[in-house]
């Protein structure tokens, strides 16, 4: 199907008179993002789910669309006014009680890593984990626990493991002096910190498998 064919189907079958081949092409290139109604109609034209069009969801809006839910349905289910919920989707910052957070996670089928990401807490988690790896990890158990409600022993074990891996790389850097091996170890240390959130979830998953 050409973009023009898709646009014709959107106009004829889904009452989207503004749909043109140029608009569909812009969606394909990623220069424009379809609205909820447009994405739902597009998935109907292409005989697929919205999730298949957007790929693995990362944002709160993408998770909602992947579940084929309207914003007002989610707002009502979690106990937020629609304008407030919409602002949270746009800003990427979730402001809800524990009960509302639990309702959101259940409604959208969010794993704990997904929930941390879509509620805008991943950057704060990354900063805490980097500090825990560089310094005394014990001091960061409670701050991390406020973001990630895990069993205390599991959380301590994950932080201890991250700290041990990172410090081991730094010791290797010092012992190898100024040679190429030291540079490689230093690069590995930076890469470790850049990907520390993924490593943290891997540590958690390995201990709960």
C-alpha positions in Angstrom: 0.0 0.0 0.0 1.3 3.4 -0.9 0.8 6.4 1.5 -2.0 7.6 -0.7 -3.8 4.2 -0.4 -3.5 4.3 3.3 -4.7 7.9 3.5 -7.7 7.1 1.3 -8.7 4.2 3.7 -8.3 6.5 6.7 -10.6 9.1 5.1 -13.2 6.6 3.8 -13.3 4.0 6.6 -12.3 6.0 9.7 -13.7 9.5 9.0 -10.3 11.3 9.1 -10.8 13.9 6.3 -7.4 15.5 7.0 -5.5 12.3 6.2 -3.3 12.7 3.1 -0.5 10.8 1.6 1.9 13.5 2.8 0.7 13.0 6.4 1.1 9.3 6.2 4.6 9.7 4.8 5.5 12.1 7.7 4.4 9.4 10.2 6.6 6.9 8.4 9.6 9.2 8.6 8.9 10.0 12.2 8.7 13.8 11.6 5.1 13.8 12.9 3.5 11.6 15.5 -0.1 10.4 15.0 -2.6 11.2 17.6 -4.4 8.5 19.5 -7.4 8.4 17.1 -5.1 8.5 14.1 -2.9 5.6 15.4 -5.9 3.5 16.2 -7.3 4.1 12.7 -3.9 3.4 11.1 -3.6 0.1 12.9 -7.1 -0.8 11.6 -6.1 0.0 8.0 -2.9 -2.0 8.2 -4.5 -4.9 10.1 -2.2 -4.8 13.1 -2.2 -3.6 16.7 -1.1 -0.1 17.7 1.8 -1.7 19.7 3.2 -3.2 16.4 3.3 0.3 14.9 5.0 2.1 17.7 7.4 -0.7 18.7 8.2 -1.5 22.4 6.4 1.2 24.4 8.6 3.5 26.5 6.4 6.4 27.5 3.2 6.5 29.5 1.3 7.5 26.3 2.8 4.6 24.3 1.9 2.1 26.9 -1.7 3.4 27.0 -2.0 3.4 23.2 -0.5 -0.1 23.0 -3.4 -1.2 25.3 -5.9 0.5 23.1 -7.1 2.8 25.9 -8.2 6.4 25.6 -6.7 8.9 28.0 -10.0 9.5 29.7 -10.4 5.8 30.3 -7.1 5.7 32.1 -7.7 8.9 34.0 -11.0 7.6 35.3 -9.6 4.2 36.3 -6.7 5.6 38.3 -8.8 8.5 39.9 -7.3 11.5 38.1 -9.1 14.3 36.3 -8.4 14.1 32.6 -6.5 17.4 32.2 -4.2 16.4 35.1 -3.6 13.0 33.6 -3.0 14.5 30.2 -0.4 16.9 31.6 1.4 13.9 33.2 1.6 12.1 29.9 3.0 15.2 28.2 5.5 15.9 30.9 6.5 12.3 31.5 6.2 13.0 35.3 3.7 10.9 37.2 2.0 12.4 40.3 -0.1 9.9 42.0 -0.7 8.2 45.3 0.4 4.6 46.0 -3.1 3.4 45.2 -3.2 5.4 41.9 0.2 4.1 41.0 -0.8 0.5 41.6 -4.0 1.0 39.6 -2.0 2.5 36.7 0.5 -0.4 36.7 -2.3 -3.0 36.7 -4.3 -1.3 34.0 -1.4 -0.9 31.6 0.4 -4.2 32.6 3.5 -2.4 33.6 6.5 -4.2 35.0 8.5 -2.4 37.7 11.2 -1.3 35.3 8.5 0.0 32.9 6.7 1.8 35.8 9.9 3.6 36.8 10.5 4.6 33.2 7.0 5.9 32.3 6.7 7.8 35.6 9.8 9.8 34.9 11.9 8.4 37.7 14.6 6.6 35.7 17.0 9.5 35.6 16.8 9.9 39.4 17.4 6.2 39.8 20.4 6.3 37.5 22.0 9.1 39.5 21.5 7.2 42.8 22.9 4.0 41.4 26.0 5.7 40.0 26.6 7.2 43.4 26.1 3.9 45.1 28.6 2.3 42.7 31.2 5.0 43.3 30.9 5.4 47.0 29.3 3.6 50.0 26.4 1.7 48.5 24.8 1.3 52.0 24.0 5.0 52.1 21.8 4.6 49.0 19.5 1.8 50.0 16.7 4.0 51.4 16.8 6.6 48.6 16.7 3.8 45.9 13.9 2.1 47.9 11.8 5.2 47.6 11.9 4.9 43.8 12.0 1.1 43.6 9.8 -0.7 46.2 11.7 -3.9 46.4 12.5 -6.3 49.3 15.2 -4.7 51.3 17.5 -7.7 51.2 17.1 -8.0 47.4 17.8 -4.3 47.0 20.9 -4.5 49.2 22.3 -7.5 47.2 21.8 -5.7 43.9 23.5 -2.5 45.1 26.4 -4.5 46.6 26.9 -6.4 43.3 26.9 -3.1 41.3 29.4 -1.6 43.7 31.6 -4.6 43.6 31.7 -4.8 39.8 32.4 -1.1 39.3 35.1 -0.9 42.1 36.8 -4.0 40.6 37.1 -2.2 37.2 38.5 0.9 38.9 41.1 -1.1 40.8 42.1 -2.7 37.5 42.5 0.8 36.0 44.9 1.8 38.8 46.9 -1.4 38.7 47.4 -1.2 34.9 49.0 2.2 35.0 48.9 4.4 31.9 48.9 1.8 29.2 46.3 0.8 26.7 44.8 -1.7 29.1 44.2 1.0 31.7 42.4 3.1 29.0 40.2 0.1 28.1 39.3 -0.4 31.8 38.5 3.3 32.2 36.2 3.1 29.1 34.6 0.0 30.5 33.9 1.9 33.8 32.2 4.7 31.9 30.1 2.3 29.9 29.2 0.5 33.2 27.9 3.8 34.6 26.1 4.7 31.4 24.2 1.5 31.5 23.8 1.1 35.2 20.0 1.1 35.2 19.9 -1.9 32.9 22.6 -3.6 34.9 20.6 -3.0 38.1 17.4 -4.6 36.7 19.6 -7.5 35.5 20.9 -8.0 39.0 17.4 -7.9 40.4 16.0 -10.3 37.7 18.9 -12.8 38.4 18.0 -12.9 42.1 14.3 -13.3 41.5 14.5 -15.9 38.7 
